[in-house]
Amino acid sequence: MQLRALRASRPQRAGGRLCCARLSRSLAAFVVVAAVFSAPSRTAVLPEDELDYEYNQYEGGGQHVVSKTWLIRKKVGDSVDLSYTHLTDVVSGASIDVQLSASPYTEQRTQDSVSAQYLHGKSTYSLSYSHSYEPDYTSNSAVFAISEDMFGDLTTVTMSFRRTWNDVFKMLKLANGDKIHDPSFGKKNMDERSYAVGLTQILTRNSILSLNLEVITDEGWISNPYREVAYLDPTSGKGFSLEPEVDPNTRTSNAIGGDYKYYLPWHAALDAQYRFFHDTWGITANTGQIGYTQPWRKWTFDGSVRYYTQTGANFYSNVFQYANQQNFMSRNRELSNYNSISAGVGATYQFTIPYASRWIPKSTFNLRFDHLTIDYKDFTNATLVNPAAGIGITNAPLYTFNANIWQVFVSLWF
């Protein structure tokens, strides 16, 4: 794909099988690629015709993810741009916060997306639809956006609205190994709405500033049917027992972020980003990132470092004092207090295909590697509990998460 920033969303509800779709997206959010700035266009233009193939691999936290994406983009005349994307994810393993109650698994998600852009003068209208399927989670999402260039194309204002409809199931494994939807769980619904506005301003010939505000509302089943909370139980051999988590059925999130890009005299670029997040569950998060991009002949190299910190949800606890202690209870590590840091490097090589330059004038090969570390401040590794050795759930080692993320993709412009 073209080099493009994958923006970080809010803290994810990662966990068991249910999170197969959301896992790869939340991890991809750590892989942010800085762009080299060229002279700004004086008029709005549509993207070039393009054919992409992307391969992503993630390893960490007891899970392995392989993701493949195909994209084709084609202009129709000078005013319309159409694109189609097909994605597959294969997730295996089980994350740490569901290993107490769920066994390792292998599951595949597929997603198909179509989008269209219409250019009219200084305005660009965008509409997209995507459908995602995995055995226990289906999602349909529609996005509408308007972008307007103004003040001599020095300012761009963008507004967007996203609506997502999700159906959640719980898989039940039969004695013969087959899996079916658990009839006692049935089907749960979760709807999401997102409202966003962005402003991009060319400050000087060498610098650009972007500001973005987003409000997200969730309603419906937001819990994970596989995750359970822990509570102290002196009658249990491990000193604790488990019961299903219960999250509120509504959530409103607000995020504001800024991105400053500066083009250096030696044809390089610096990028600095900051994002503030807060939601009605009591989570407050801050994200900072710096990046550097350096072209060299047919190569473009880039690197970035990202730091993230958040407070825990007001209904989260590593272990509760007793069963049904409160109305809402969660041991989701992504709702706990933690810090993370990621560092990544990437390279892009531009080449031409022999005997095909007439039809494919430009091609790129892209490779990127990111390493992610998360330190949880109040989430212990309950799989290490050993009462005989004096290790309980309250004094077990705090969990540290490490992951490696690889991205490889090829782009052809025609």
C-alpha positions as CSV (number, residue, x, y, z in Angstrom):
1,M,0.0,0.0,0.0
2,Q,1.0,3.6,-0.2
3,L,2.8,4.8,2.9
4,R,0.1,6.0,5.1
5,A,-0.3,6.6,8.8
6,L,-2.4,4.0,10.7
7,R,-3.9,6.1,13.4
8,A,-4.2,4.7,16.9
9,S,-7.7,4.1,18.1
10,R,-8.8,4.1,21.7
11,P,-7.8,1.4,24.1
12,Q,-9.0,-1.9,22.7
13,R,-11.1,-4.6,24.4
14,A,-8.5,-7.3,23.4
15,G,-8.9,-10.8,24.8
16,G,-10.2,-14.1,23.6
17,R,-11.6,-15.4,20.3
18,L,-14.0,-12.4,20.1
19,C,-11.1,-10.0,19.6
20,C,-9.7,-11.7,16.4
21,A,-10.8,-8.8,14.3
22,R,-9.8,-6.1,16.7
23,L,-6.5,-7.6,17.7
24,S,-4.8,-7.0,14.3
25,R,-6.2,-3.5,14.0
26,S,-5.1,-2.4,17.5
27,L,-1.6,-3.8,16.8
28,A,-1.4,-2.2,13.5
29,A,-2.1,1.1,15.2
30,F,1.4,0.9,16.6
31,V,2.9,0.8,13.1
32,V,2.9,4.5,12.1
33,V,4.8,5.5,9.0
34,A,6.1,9.1,8.5
35,A,5.6,10.6,5.0
36,V,8.1,12.7,3.0
37,F,6.5,16.0,2.1
38,S,6.4,17.3,-1.4
39,A,5.2,20.7,-2.6
40,P,1.5,21.0,-1.8
41,S,-0.9,20.6,-4.7
42,R,-2.9,23.7,-5.7
43,T,-6.0,21.7,-6.3
44,A,-7.6,18.6,-4.8
45,V,-6.7,15.5,-6.7
46,L,-7.8,11.8,-6.6
47,P,-5.3,9.0,-5.8
48,E,-3.5,7.3,-8.6
49,D,-4.6,3.9,-9.9
50,E,-3.0,1.3,-7.7
51,L,-2.7,-2.4,-7.0
52,D,-1.4,-3.5,-3.6
53,Y,-0.5,-6.7,-1.7
54,E,0.4,-6.5,2.0
55,Y,1.6,-9.2,4.5
56,N,1.6,-8.6,8.2
57,Q,2.9,-10.9,10.9
58,Y,2.6,-10.4,14.7
59,E,4.0,-12.5,17.5
60,G,3.6,-11.8,21.2
61,G,1.6,-12.3,24.3
62,G,0.8,-16.0,23.5
63,Q,-0.8,-15.1,20.1
64,H,0.3,-15.3,16.5
65,V,-1.4,-13.3,13.8
66,V,-0.9,-13.5,10.1
67,S,-2.7,-10.9,8.0
68,K,-2.9,-10.5,4.2
69,T,-4.5,-7.6,2.3
70,W,-5.2,-7.1,-1.4
71,L,-6.3,-3.6,-2.7
72,I,-7.2,-2.3,-6.1
73,R,-7.9,1.3,-6.8
74,K,-9.1,2.7,-10.1
75,K,-10.2,6.2,-11.3
76,V,-13.2,6.6,-13.5
77,G,-12.7,9.8,-15.4
78,D,-11.3,12.8,-13.5
79,S,-13.9,12.9,-10.8
80,V,-14.5,9.4,-9.4
81,D,-12.2,7.0,-7.6
82,L,-13.3,3.4,-6.8
83,S,-11.4,0.9,-4.6
84,Y,-11.9,-2.6,-3.3
85,T,-10.0,-4.3,-0.4
86,H,-10.0,-7.9,0.7
87,L,-8.3,-8.8,4.0
88,T,-7.8,-12.1,5.9
89,D,-6.5,-12.6,9.4
90,V,-5.5,-15.9,11.0
91,V,-5.1,-15.8,14.8
92,S,-3.9,-18.6,16.9
93,G,-3.2,-18.9,20.6
94,A,-4.9,-17.2,23.5
95,S,-4.1,-13.9,25.2
96,I,-3.0,-13.9,28.9
97,D,-6.2,-12.5,30.3
98,V,-8.3,-15.4,29.0
99,Q,-5.9,-18.3,29.5
100,L,-7.5,-19.0,32.8
101,S,-10.9,-19.7,31.3
102,A,-10.2,-20.4,27.5
103,S,-8.0,-22.8,25.6
104,P,-5.8,-21.9,22.7
105,Y,-7.5,-21.7,19.4
106,T,-7.1,-20.9,15.7
107,E,-9.5,-18.7,13.9
108,Q,-9.8,-16.8,10.7
109,R,-11.4,-13.4,9.9
110,T,-12.2,-12.1,6.5
111,Q,-13.1,-8.5,5.6
112,D,-14.3,-7.0,2.3
113,S,-14.5,-3.3,1.8
114,V,-15.6,-1.0,-1.1
115,S,-15.2,2.7,-1.3
116,A,-15.8,5.6,-3.7
117,Q,-14.6,9.2,-3.8
118,Y,-16.1,12.0,-5.8
119,L,-14.1,15.1,-6.6
120,H,-16.1,18.3,-7.3
121,G,-14.0,21.5,-7.4
122,K,-12.3,21.9,-4.0
123,S,-14.5,19.3,-2.3
124,T,-14.0,15.5,-2.0
125,Y,-16.9,13.3,-1.0
126,S,-16.1,9.8,0.3
127,L,-18.3,6.8,1.0
128,S,-17.2,3.3,2.1
129,Y,-18.7,0.1,3.3
130,S,-17.0,-2.9,4.9
131,H,-18.2,-6.4,6.0
132,S,-16.1,-8.4,8.5
133,Y,-16.8,-12.0,9.4
134,E,-15.4,-14.5,11.9
135,P,-17.2,-17.4,13.6
136,D,-18.2,-15.5,16.7
137,Y,-18.2,-11.9,15.5
138,T,-19.6,-10.2,12.4
139,S,-19.4,-6.5,11.7
140,N,-20.8,-4.1,9.1
141,S,-19.5,-0.5,8.9
142,A,-20.3,2.5,6.7
143,V,-18.3,5.7,6.6
144,F,-19.2,9.1,5.0
145,A,-16.7,11.9,4.8
146,I,-16.4,15.4,3.3
147,S,-13.1,17.1,2.7
148,E,-12.8,20.8,1.6
149,D,-9.7,22.7,0.4
150,M,-9.9,26.4,1.1
151,F,-7.8,29.6,1.4
152,G,-5.7,28.9,-1.6
153,D,-5.4,25.2,-0.8
154,L,-3.5,26.1,2.3
155,T,-6.2,24.7,4.6
156,T,-8.1,21.5,4.4
157,V,-11.2,20.7,6.6
158,T,-12.5,17.1,6.9
159,M,-15.6,15.8,8.6
160,S,-16.6,12.2,8.8
161,F,-19.3,9.9,10.3
162,R,-18.9,6.2,10.8
163,R,-21.7,3.8,11.9
164,T,-20.9,0.2,12.8
165,W,-23.2,-2.7,13.5
166,N,-21.8,-5.7,15.3
167,D,-23.2,-9.2,16.2
168,V,-21.5,-11.1,18.9
169,F,-21.7,-14.9,19.5
170,K,-20.0,-17.4,21.8
171,M,-18.6,-20.6,20.4
172,L,-19.3,-23.9,22.1
173,K,-17.0,-26.9,21.5
174,L,-18.8,-30.2,21.2
175,A,-17.4,-33.6,22.4
176,N,-16.6,-34.5,18.8
177,G,-14.5,-31.3,18.4
178,D,-17.0,-29.4,16.3
179,K,-17.8,-25.8,17.3
180,I,-21.3,-24.2,17.3
181,H,-22.9,-21.0,18.6
182,D,-23.7,-21.4,22.2
183,P,-27.5,-21.4,22.3
184,S,-27.6,-20.2,25.9
185,F,-25.6,-17.1,25.0
186,G,-27.6,-16.4,21.8
187,K,-26.7,-13.3,19.8
188,K,-25.7,-10.0,21.2
189,N,-25.6,-6.6,19.4
190,M,-23.2,-3.8,19.7
191,D,-23.5,-0.5,17.7
192,E,-20.9,2.1,17.4
193,R,-21.0,5.7,16.0
194,S,-18.0,7.9,15.4
195,Y,-18.0,11.6,14.6
196,A,-14.7,13.2,13.6
197,V,-13.5,16.6,12.3
198,G,-10.0,17.4,11.2
199,L,-8.1,20.5,10.1
200,T,-4.8,20.5,8.1
201,Q,-3.0,23.7,7.7
202,I,0.1,24.4,5.7
203,L,2.1,26.7,8.0
204,T,5.1,27.4,5.8
205,R,6.7,25.9,2.7
206,N,8.4,23.4,5.0
207,S,5.8,22.6,7.7
208,I,2.2,21.2,8.0
209,L,0.0,21.0,11.1
210,S,-3.0,18.7,11.4
211,L,-5.5,18.7,14.3
212,N,-8.2,16.0,14.8
213,L,-11.1,15.6,17.1
214,E,-13.1,12.4,17.4
215,V,-16.1,11.3,19.5
216,I,-17.1,7.6,19.6
217,T,-20.2,6.2,21.2
218,D,-20.8,2.5,21.9
219,E,-24.1,0.9,22.9
220,G,-25.0,-2.8,23.5
221,W,-22.9,-5.8,24.3
222,I,-19.3,-4.5,25.0
223,S,-18.1,-7.3,27.2
224,N,-16.1,-10.4,26.0
225,P,-18.1,-13.7,26.5
226,Y,-14.8,-15.6,27.1
227,R,-13.2,-13.4,29.7
228,E,-13.8,-13.8,33.4
229,V,-12.9,-11.8,36.5
230,A,-11.0,-13.2,39.5
231,Y,-12.2,-12.8,43.1
232,L,-10.6,-14.0,46.3
233,D,-11.9,-17.4,47.5
234,P,-10.2,-19.1,50.4
235,T,-12.1,-22.4,49.6
236,S,-10.3,-22.6,46.2
237,G,-6.9,-24.4,45.9
238,K,-5.5,-21.4,44.1
239,G,-7.0,-18.8,46.5
240,F,-9.3,-17.3,43.9
241,S,-12.2,-18.3,41.7
242,L,-13.6,-16.9,38.4
243,E,-16.9,-15.5,37.2
244,P,-18.0,-13.8,33.9
245,E,-17.0,-10.2,33.4
246,V,-19.7,-7.6,33.2
247,D,-19.0,-4.3,31.4
248,P,-21.4,-1.3,31.1
249,N,-23.5,-1.4,27.9
250,T,-22.6,2.2,26.9
251,R,-19.4,4.0,26.4
252,T,-18.5,7.4,25.1
253,S,-14.9,8.3,24.1
254,N,-13.3,11.6,23.2
255,A,-9.9,12.0,21.6
256,I,-8.0,15.0,20.3
257,G,-4.7,14.8,18.5
258,G,-2.1,16.9,16.6
259,D,0.5,16.0,14.0
260,Y,3.3,18.4,13.1
261,K,5.5,17.6,10.0
262,Y,8.6,19.5,9.1
263,Y,10.5,19.2,5.8
264,L,14.3,19.5,6.3
265,P,16.7,21.1,3.9
266,W,18.5,17.9,3.1
267,H,15.2,16.3,1.7
268,A,14.2,14.6,5.0
269,A,11.2,15.0,7.2
270,L,10.5,15.1,10.9
271,D,7.1,14.1,12.4
272,A,5.8,14.8,15.9
273,Q,2.4,13.5,17.1
274,Y,0.4,13.8,20.3
275,R,-3.0,12.4,21.2
276,F,-5.2,12.8,24.3
277,F,-8.0,10.3,25.1
278,H,-10.7,10.1,27.8
279,D,-13.9,8.0,28.1
280,T,-16.8,7.6,30.4
281,W,-15.3,4.4,31.8
282,G,-12.7,6.5,33.6
283,I,-9.8,5.8,31.2
284,T,-7.4,8.7,30.4
285,A,-4.6,8.1,27.9
286,N,-1.8,10.0,26.4
287,T,0.2,9.1,23.3
288,G,3.4,10.8,22.0
289,Q,5.3,9.9,18.9
290,I,8.3,11.2,16.9
291,G,9.4,10.0,13.5
292,Y,12.0,10.7,10.9
293,T,12.0,9.9,7.1
294,Q,15.1,10.0,4.9
295,P,15.0,9.5,1.1
296,W,18.2,8.2,-0.6
297,R,18.3,7.5,-4.3
298,K,15.5,5.0,-5.0
299,W,15.2,4.2,-1.2
300,T,13.1,5.9,1.5
301,F,14.0,5.0,5.1
302,D,12.0,5.9,8.1
303,G,11.9,5.3,11.9
304,S,9.6,6.2,14.8
305,V,9.3,5.8,18.5
306,R,5.9,5.9,20.2
307,Y,5.0,6.1,23.9
308,Y,1.6,5.4,25.4
309,T,0.2,5.6,28.9
310,Q,-3.2,5.1,30.3
311,T,-5.1,4.9,33.6
312,G,-7.4,2.0,34.4
313,A,-11.2,1.8,34.1
314,N,-13.2,2.6,37.2
315,F,-14.6,-0.9,37.3
316,Y,-11.3,-2.8,36.6
317,S,-9.6,-4.8,39.3
318,N,-6.8,-7.4,39.1
319,V,-8.8,-9.4,41.7
320,F,-12.0,-8.5,43.5
321,Q,-12.6,-9.2,47.2
322,Y,-15.6,-11.4,46.7
323,A,-18.1,-12.6,44.0
324,N,-20.5,-10.1,42.6
325,Q,-18.7,-7.3,44.4
326,Q,-20.2,-4.6,42.2
327,N,-22.5,-4.1,39.2
328,F,-19.7,-3.9,36.7
329,M,-16.5,-6.0,37.0
330,S,-13.6,-6.5,34.5
331,R,-10.1,-8.0,34.5
332,N,-9.4,-7.0,31.0
333,R,-5.8,-6.0,30.9
334,E,-6.5,-3.4,28.2
335,L,-8.7,-1.6,30.7
336,S,-5.9,-1.6,33.4
337,N,-3.2,1.0,34.2
338,Y,-0.2,0.4,31.8
339,N,2.5,2.0,29.7
340,S,3.8,1.0,26.4
341,I,6.6,1.9,24.1
342,S,7.2,0.8,20.5
343,A,10.0,1.5,18.1
344,G,10.1,0.7,14.4
345,V,12.1,1.1,11.2
346,G,11.0,0.8,7.6
347,A,12.4,1.0,4.1
348,T,10.7,1.5,0.7
349,Y,12.4,0.8,-2.6
350,Q,11.0,2.2,-5.8
351,F,11.6,0.2,-9.0
352,T,10.3,-0.4,-12.5
353,I,9.2,-3.7,-13.9
354,P,11.1,-4.6,-17.1
355,Y,9.0,-4.5,-20.3
356,A,6.0,-3.3,-18.2
357,S,7.0,0.4,-17.5
358,R,4.5,1.5,-20.2
359,W,1.6,0.1,-18.2
360,I,3.1,0.2,-14.7
361,P,5.2,3.3,-14.5
362,K,6.0,3.0,-10.8
363,S,6.3,0.2,-8.3
364,T,7.5,0.0,-4.6
365,F,8.6,-2.7,-2.3
366,N,8.1,-1.9,1.4
367,L,9.4,-3.5,4.6
368,R,8.8,-2.5,8.2
369,F,9.6,-3.9,11.6
370,D,8.2,-2.7,15.0
371,H,8.9,-4.0,18.5
372,L,6.3,-3.3,21.1
373,T,6.6,-3.6,24.9
374,I,3.8,-3.1,27.4
375,D,4.3,-2.9,31.2
376,Y,1.1,-3.5,33.2
377,K,1.0,-1.7,36.6
378,D,-1.8,-3.6,38.2
379,F,-2.3,-6.8,36.2
380,T,-0.5,-9.9,37.5
381,N,0.2,-13.1,35.6
382,A,-2.3,-15.4,37.2
383,T,-1.0,-18.4,35.3
384,L,2.1,-18.3,37.6
385,V,0.0,-18.6,40.8
386,N,1.5,-21.4,43.0
387,P,0.2,-21.4,46.6
388,A,2.8,-24.0,47.6
389,A,5.5,-21.5,46.8
390,G,3.6,-18.6,48.4
391,I,2.7,-17.0,45.1
392,G,-0.9,-15.9,45.0
393,I,-2.8,-13.8,42.5
394,T,-2.1,-10.6,44.5
395,N,1.7,-11.0,44.7
396,A,2.3,-12.8,41.4
397,P,4.7,-11.0,39.0
398,L,3.2,-8.1,37.1
399,Y,2.6,-9.0,33.4
400,T,4.9,-7.6,30.7
401,F,4.0,-7.9,27.1
402,N,6.4,-8.0,24.2
403,A,5.5,-8.3,20.5
404,N,7.3,-8.2,17.1
405,I,5.3,-6.9,14.1
406,W,6.4,-7.3,10.5
407,Q,4.9,-5.6,7.5
408,V,5.8,-6.4,3.9
409,F,3.8,-4.9,1.0
410,V,4.2,-4.3,-2.7
411,S,2.5,-1.4,-4.6
412,L,2.0,-1.1,-8.4
413,W,0.7,2.1,-9.9
414,F,-0.9,1.9,-13.3
